Amino acid sequence: MGRAMAREPGILLFDEPLSNLDASLRVQMRNEIARLHARLRSTMIYVTHDQVEAMTLADKIVVLNGGHVEQVGSPRELYERPASRFVAGFLGSPRMNFLPARLHAPGETSLVDTPVLGMATLPFDSSKLAADASLSLGVRPEHLSLKAASGAAGVVVIGVEYLGSETYVHLDTGQDEPLICRCEVNTGWQAGDRVELQLESTRSTCSTATAWH
């Protein structure tokens, strides 16, 4: 990297330069590359499979899938308005939850029905789809909240990950993969608890859910 930068080229190509470093050194070098970019003002093309590197270093991200360009945009655009299920699942840690859903009433805002969330009005345009269309609904872990279920209703907590500043709660919804909800630290949820899910549209200015037909 140093030899390449010493020549002051107009374009620099990085091919996963941090992949062999340990976690703490990757963070340090990621910040150093960002500072160098700000100082040199050279165009940098940075190839990576690490979404954190892509989100923190890029002005513009190009997401490739099997040689096909899935989406091009800023980190915020790709995270908040993914153009495909692949992009939605690629960006975000933990990854976006995907739920089967059925379109109840199409329009500029959409009324959808899911086995887990029930009926919900969501801010995406489904006016070109027919009523009763099958959808794949994507919901970020931070856009869900939990409350204690009454009786046998709700879903079961199967795991809790305490990370210091936040907690991830894993839920059995009867699908192949558990649904993940990001919660405040002191939630007190434990494996075996039965909970109900709610979409928290007020917690983010971006759409809380995206659907693909």
VOPAGU-2260 file (C-alpha; in pm, 1 decimal, decimal comma):
REM VOPAGU-2260
SITE   aa  ch    i         X         Y         Z
SITE  MET   A    0       0,0       0,0       0,0
SITE  GLY   A    1     277,6     240,7      91,2
SITE  ARG   A    2     470,4     182,0    -232,9
SITE  ALA   A    3     156,8     235,7    -440,0
SITE  MET   A    4      62,7     558,1    -260,2
SITE  ALA   A    5     416,3     698,7    -287,5
SITE  ARG   A    6     368,5     725,7    -664,7
SITE  GLU   A    7      57,5     943,3    -610,2
SITE  PRO   A    8    -160,3     761,9    -866,5
SITE  GLY   A    9    -501,4     893,1    -966,3
SITE  ILE   A   10    -667,0     557,7    -889,7
SITE  LEU   A   11    -577,9     297,8    -626,0
SITE  LEU   A   12    -712,9     -59,6    -631,8
SITE  PHE   A   13    -736,0    -248,2    -300,8
SITE  ASP   A   14    -820,4    -619,6    -317,5
SITE  GLU   A   15    -923,4    -723,2      35,9
SITE  PRO   A   16    -612,4    -567,0     194,9
SITE  LEU   A   17    -723,2    -632,0     554,5
SITE  SER   A   18    -847,5    -990,4     523,1
SITE  ASN   A   19    -549,8   -1149,4     702,6
SITE  LEU   A   20    -543,3    -910,3     999,2
SITE  ASP   A   21    -695,6    -972,7    1341,4
SITE  ALA   A   22   -1010,8    -784,3    1440,8
SITE  SER   A   23    -850,3    -501,5    1641,1
SITE  LEU   A   24    -584,5    -432,5    1376,8
SITE  ARG   A   25    -850,3    -432,1    1102,6
SITE  VAL   A   26   -1032,9    -151,3    1284,1
SITE  GLN   A   27    -709,8      47,1    1320,1
SITE  MET   A   28    -611,6       2,6     955,0
SITE  ARG   A   29    -963,9      78,5     833,8
SITE  ASN   A   30    -947,8     415,9    1006,5
SITE  GLU   A   31    -597,9     476,0     867,5
SITE  ILE   A   32    -715,1     407,1     510,2
SITE  ALA   A   33   -1005,6     649,1     558,7
SITE  ARG   A   34    -766,0     920,9     677,7
SITE  LEU   A   35    -529,9     856,8     385,0
SITE  HIS   A   36    -817,0     882,5     140,1
SITE  ALA   A   37    -924,7    1215,0     287,0
SITE  ARG   A   38    -567,8    1345,6     262,1
SITE  LEU   A   39    -467,8    1210,2     -80,9
SITE  ARG   A   40    -805,2    1268,3    -252,1
SITE  SER   A   41    -729,9     979,1    -490,3
SITE  THR   A   42   -1006,1     757,4    -623,4
SITE  MET   A   43    -994,0     425,2    -438,3
SITE  ILE   A   44   -1159,7     107,4    -566,1
SITE  TYR   A   45   -1186,0    -125,5    -267,6
SITE  VAL   A   46   -1285,0    -491,5    -312,3
SITE  THR   A   47   -1413,8    -660,3       3,0
SITE  HIS   A   48   -1651,6    -924,5     136,6
SITE  ASP   A   49   -1657,3    -743,2     472,3
SITE  GLN   A   50   -1972,3    -533,5     493,0
SITE  VAL   A   51   -1831,8    -323,3     779,1
SITE  GLU   A   52   -1541,0    -215,9     558,6
SITE  ALA   A   53   -1781,3    -136,6     274,9
SITE  MET   A   54   -2019,8      63,0     494,9
SITE  THR   A   55   -1751,9     263,4     676,7
SITE  LEU   A   56   -1508,9     337,0     392,2
SITE  ALA   A   57   -1723,8     382,6      82,7
SITE  ASP   A   58   -1881,2     692,4     -66,8
SITE  LYS   A   59   -2050,1     459,4    -316,4
SITE  ILE   A   60   -2095,4      82,2    -297,2
SITE  VAL   A   61   -2138,6    -154,5    -592,5
SITE  VAL   A   62   -2290,1    -484,8    -475,4
SITE  LEU   A   63   -2204,1    -777,2    -705,4
SITE  ASN   A   64   -2377,9   -1115,2    -709,3
SITE  GLY   A   65   -2231,6   -1376,3    -942,1
SITE  GLY   A   66   -2083,1   -1105,1   -1163,5
SITE  HIS   A   67   -2414,7    -917,7   -1182,3
SITE  VAL   A   68   -2451,3    -567,0   -1038,7
SITE  GLU   A   69   -2737,7    -585,4    -789,3
SITE  GLN   A   70   -2732,8    -220,9    -676,3
SITE  VAL   A   71   -2516,7      92,0    -674,8
SITE  GLY   A   72   -2553,2     365,9    -415,4
SITE  SER   A   73   -2433,8     518,7     -91,2
SITE  PRO   A   74   -2409,2     298,6     219,9
SITE  ARG   A   75   -2724,2     463,1     360,2
SITE  GLU   A   76   -2919,7     411,0      36,4
SITE  LEU   A   77   -2830,5      42,6      18,4
SITE  TYR   A   78   -2905,4     -20,1     385,7
SITE  GLU   A   79   -3235,2     168,0     399,3
SITE  ARG   A   80   -3363,9      99,7      46,4
SITE  PRO   A   81   -3219,0    -231,3     -79,5
SITE  ALA   A   82   -3320,3    -304,4    -438,0
SITE  SER   A   83   -3318,1    -682,4    -397,8
SITE  ARG   A   84   -3337,3    -949,3    -133,6
SITE  PHE   A   85   -2968,9   -1027,8    -192,3
SITE  VAL   A   86   -2862,8    -670,7    -107,7
SITE  ALA   A   87   -3092,2    -664,1     195,4
SITE  GLY   A   88   -2942,0    -984,9     329,9
SITE  PHE   A   89   -2583,6    -885,1     252,4
SITE  LEU   A   90   -2579,0    -553,4     439,9
SITE  GLY   A   91   -2651,4    -546,3     810,8
SITE  SER   A   92   -2528,6    -748,0    1107,0
SITE  PRO   A   93   -2725,1    -939,4    1214,8
SITE  ARG   A   94   -2874,2    -975,5     869,2
SITE  MET   A   95   -3225,3    -866,8     780,6
SITE  ASN   A   96   -3507,4   -1100,3     885,5
SITE  PHE   A   97   -3715,8   -1242,3     599,8
SITE  LEU   A   98   -4078,4   -1335,2     659,6
SITE  PRO   A   99   -4337,6   -1486,8     425,8
SITE  ALA   A  100   -4627,7   -1246,8     375,4
SITE  ARG   A  101   -4939,9   -1198,7     168,3
SITE  LEU   A  102   -5050,9    -868,1      18,8
SITE  HIS   A  103   -5393,8    -785,5     156,9
SITE  ALA   A  104   -5448,5    -442,6      -1,4
SITE  PRO   A  105   -5208,1    -301,9    -265,6
SITE  GLY   A  106   -5135,0      69,2    -300,1
SITE  GLU   A  107   -4870,1     335,4    -241,9
SITE  THR   A  108   -4870,1     204,8     114,3
SITE  SER   A  109   -4938,4    -164,8     157,4
SITE  LEU   A  110   -5151,2    -367,0     393,7
SITE  VAL   A  111   -4983,2    -705,2     438,7
SITE  ASP   A  112   -5054,1   -1010,4     649,0
SITE  THR   A  113   -4776,3   -1222,2     802,4
SITE  PRO   A  114   -4803,6   -1526,0    1030,0
SITE  VAL   A  115   -4568,0   -1362,0    1282,5
SITE  LEU   A  116   -4658,6    -990,6    1277,3
SITE  GLY   A  117   -5024,1   -1018,8    1181,7
SITE  MET   A  118   -5178,5    -741,6     971,1
SITE  ALA   A  119   -4960,1    -434,2     920,4
SITE  THR   A  120   -4960,5    -123,4     699,7
SITE  LEU   A  121   -4610,8     -76,1     557,9
SITE  PRO   A  122   -4450,0     209,3     360,6
SITE  PHE   A  123   -4371,8      45,5      27,2
SITE  ASP   A  124   -4548,6      80,0    -308,4
SITE  SER   A  125   -4732,6    -235,9    -416,4
SITE  SER   A  126   -4974,2     -68,4    -658,6
SITE  LYS   A  127   -4849,1    -283,1    -950,2
SITE  LEU   A  128   -4919,9    -608,3    -765,3
SITE  ALA   A  129   -5246,8    -795,4    -731,9
SITE  ALA   A  130   -5421,7    -845,0    -401,5
SITE  ASP   A  131   -5330,9   -1174,9    -232,7
SITE  ALA   A  132   -4983,8   -1179,1    -395,9
SITE  SER   A  133   -4715,1   -1370,8    -207,2
SITE  LEU   A  134   -4431,2   -1154,7     -73,6
SITE  SER   A  135   -4100,2   -1192,6     103,1
SITE  LEU   A  136   -4098,8    -927,5     374,7
SITE  GLY   A  137   -3764,8    -798,8     504,1
SITE  VAL   A  138   -3744,2    -644,3     851,5
SITE  ARG   A  139   -3426,6    -521,1    1024,0
SITE  PRO   A  140   -3362,9    -654,6    1378,2
SITE  GLU   A  141   -3358,7    -297,4    1515,2
SITE  HIS   A  142   -3709,9    -230,8    1381,5
SITE  LEU   A  143   -3871,0    -495,5    1601,1
SITE  SER   A  144   -3967,7    -481,1    1966,5
SITE  LEU   A  145   -4087,4    -749,1    2205,7
SITE  LYS   A  146   -4349,1    -770,2    2476,6
SITE  ALA   A  147   -4459,0   -1057,7    2695,2
SITE  ALA   A  148   -4718,5   -1278,4    2527,6
SITE  SER   A  149   -5047,9   -1362,0    2691,0
SITE  GLY   A  150   -5116,4   -1732,4    2732,6
SITE  ALA   A  151   -5002,4   -1954,7    2446,3
SITE  ALA   A  152   -4986,4   -1670,2    2191,7
SITE  GLY   A  153   -4666,7   -1537,0    2038,1
SITE  VAL   A  154   -4332,4   -1701,8    1963,9
SITE  VAL   A  155   -4066,2   -1862,3    2183,3
SITE  VAL   A  156   -3724,9   -1718,1    2271,5
SITE  ILE   A  157   -3459,7   -1977,9    2183,3
SITE  GLY   A  158   -3145,0   -1776,6    2255,3
SITE  VAL   A  159   -3017,8   -1447,0    2395,5
SITE  GLU   A  160   -2685,5   -1282,7    2302,6
SITE  TYR   A  161   -2566,3   -1017,2    2546,4
SITE  LEU   A  162   -2309,3    -787,7    2379,7
SITE  GLY   A  163   -2267,2    -519,0    2644,3
SITE  SER   A  164   -2425,8    -224,8    2463,1
SITE  GLU   A  165   -2714,0    -426,7    2316,6
SITE  THR   A  166   -2882,5    -765,3    2325,7
SITE  TYR   A  167   -2989,7    -989,0    2037,0
SITE  VAL   A  168   -3289,4   -1212,9    2101,4
SITE  HIS   A  169   -3336,4   -1517,1    1875,4
SITE  LEU   A  170   -3694,1   -1635,2    1821,4
SITE  ASP   A  171   -3846,0   -1957,1    1689,2
SITE  THR   A  172   -4113,1   -1858,9    1436,0
SITE  GLY   A  173   -4145,4   -2199,8    1273,1
SITE  GLN   A  174   -3920,3   -2105,1     980,6
SITE  ASP   A  175   -3587,4   -2256,1     878,9
SITE  GLU   A  176   -3392,9   -1969,3    1039,3
SITE  PRO   A  177   -3467,9   -1796,4    1370,1
SITE  LEU   A  178   -3590,0   -1438,1    1367,0
SITE  ILE   A  179   -3355,1   -1190,7    1540,4
SITE  CYS   A  180   -3459,8    -883,2    1736,1
SITE  ARG   A  181   -3215,9    -620,6    1865,8
SITE  CYS   A  182   -3319,0    -506,9    2213,7
SITE  GLU   A  183   -3199,4    -276,3    2487,2
SITE  VAL   A  184   -2944,8    -427,2    2724,1
SITE  ASN   A  185   -3163,7    -478,5    3031,3
SITE  THR   A  186   -3454,8    -659,3    2869,1
SITE  GLY   A  187   -3442,7    -966,5    3091,3
SITE  TRP   A  188   -3559,9   -1206,5    2818,2
SITE  GLN   A  189   -3451,4   -1567,4    2863,1
SITE  ALA   A  190   -3468,5   -1882,8    2653,3
SITE  GLY   A  191   -3813,8   -2035,5    2686,9
SITE  ASP   A  192   -3997,2   -1702,5    2728,6
SITE  ARG   A  193   -4299,4   -1650,9    2505,1
SITE  VAL   A  194   -4317,7   -1306,2    2343,7
SITE  GLU   A  195   -4514,7   -1103,7    2090,3
SITE  LEU   A  196   -4350,7    -901,4    1811,9
SITE  GLN   A  197   -4423,2    -544,1    1710,6
SITE  LEU   A  198   -4290,6    -328,3    1427,0
SITE  GLU   A  199   -4139,1      -8,1    1564,9
SITE  SER   A  200   -4187,9     240,7    1280,4
SITE  THR   A  201   -4112,4     538,1    1507,7
SITE  ARG   A  202   -3759,0     415,9    1583,9
SITE  SER   A  203   -3624,7     496,3    1238,3
SITE  THR   A  204   -3682,7     754,1     967,6
SITE  CYS   A  205   -3632,9     486,7     701,9
SITE  SER   A  206   -3884,5     224,0     602,0
SITE  THR   A  207   -3922,3     -46,9     862,9
SITE  ALA   A  208   -3990,7    -314,4     604,5
SITE  THR   A  209   -3926,5    -390,7     240,5
SITE  ALA   A  210   -4095,9    -656,7      28,2
SITE  TRP   A  211   -4004,0    -850,5    -283,8
SITE  HIS   A  212   -4254,3   -1028,5    -505,5
